[in-house]
């Protein structure tokens, strides 16, 4: 999935010391951690913590759209977190934004039909990044861990 060097954390209005991540290439996994126990947010500010990769093995995803491919992965969360967001961005627009519900410590399988997010086929010609985003308002003052595994594209 990602190597440690390929995964880039990014954030807005959240102290950098509150989150971390690790990858395991042999398990094709990404583990995201955040500690929001002492985090105080202001309703006037927009807050998020994200992790993305810009080192994709293939930038041109048009063949996946034309073949009806599915993007699949498993996710499990611990701590009191309701959801996170999955995003795919091209060089021009946000191609896909999907809410990923997290239910206790239950592993959930996600299967995303990439074609349903295709405004035009040419928008898939240059995929810039894949992101996982955590918004503190969906976390109830807790330490959380999210494990994403078995990330793949299938035709």
N, C-alpha and C positions, 0 to 999 in steps of 0.2 A: 504494500500500500504506500506508505511514506517512509523515508528514512529520516533520521533526526535532522539532517541538514536540509531536507526538502520541506519540512513543516515549519511554517512561520507563524508565530503568535502575533495577534494584533488586538487592540483594545481602545476603548474610549471612556474616559471618566471612571476608570476602575484602576486602583493602584496595581502596578506590575507585580508586586510581591504576593498578590492574592491568588495567582494562578500559575500553573505549570503544565507540562505535557511530556510524554515519552512515547517513543515508537519501538516496535519490535518487528523488524523486517521478516524474520523467520515465521512469525505468527500472523503477519499481515495485519498488525493492529496499531491503533492509536489510542492512547489513554490521556484524557483531559482531566485535570484536577483544578478545583477552585475552592477557596475558603471565604464564604460570604457571611460568616458568623458575626463579624464586627463591621460589616460594610453598611454604611448609611447612605442612602441615595436621596437625591433631591428630585422631586417630580418635574422640575424645570429642565433637568439635564437628561440627555440620552446616554444610556450606559450599555456597554456590551464587552464581551470577551470573545475573541474568535481565534480559530486556528485554520490556516489554509495551506495549500500546496500550490506552487506555481511551476513545479518541476514535473509536469505530466509526461507520460511516455508518448502521448500522441496529442497534438494540438487540434487537429482537424477531426471533428467528431461527426461529420456529415454521413460517413459510412454507417455509423451506429444508428443514426436516425433512419436512414434509408432501409436498413436491415431489420428495423423494429426491435432494436436491442433494449435490454433492461439493465439498469444499474442496480446492483444488489449489495446489501451489507447487513450485518447484525449489530445491534447496539444494546447495551445494558447500562443503567445508571444506578448509583448508590447515593444515599443522602436524599434530602427532601427537595427534589427538583421535578418540576412538572413537564418541561419540554426543552428542546433546543431547536435550532433551525439548520437546515442543510441548504447550501446554495451552490449553483454553478454559474460562473460569470464568463462572458466572452470579452473580447477587447472593446466591445461597444455597449453591451447591455447585460443585465442580470437575466440569465436564461431560465433558471429554475430556482424557486424558493419554496421549500417544503418544511412544514412543522413536523418535528419528530417527537412524538409523545414518549415519555419515559414513565414506566409504571413500576415502582418499587425496584426490586432486584430481578425482574423478569427480563430474560433475553428476548428481544423482538427482532424479527426479520423484516427488512424493508426491501421492496421491489418497486423501483421507479421507472415507469415507462417514459423514456426520454422524449419520444415523439409527441407526447401531450404537452410539452413545454416549448415546442418549436414554432416560434412566430413565422420564421421563414428558414428554409434550409441553409441559406448562406450565413445566417447568424451563428451556425455551428462550425463555421470554417476555422475559427481561431479561439479556442477555449483557453482562457487566461488562468483560471484558478477554480479550485473546489474548496468550499469553506464549511466549517461547523461553527455555529455561533451560539453563545450562551448569553441570555439577558438576565441580569440579577433579579428582576421582578418576578421571574418564574422559579426562583430559589427561595426557600423559607429559612433564611438565616442559618445556614448549615454548611458543612464541608461536603463537597460533592465529588464524585468520580464518574466519568463516562468512558466506557470502553467500546470502541468501534472495531469490529473485526470482519474478516472475510469480504473485503471491499473488492468488487469485480464487475465487469460488464459482460453480459451474456447475450448471444443472439437467439 
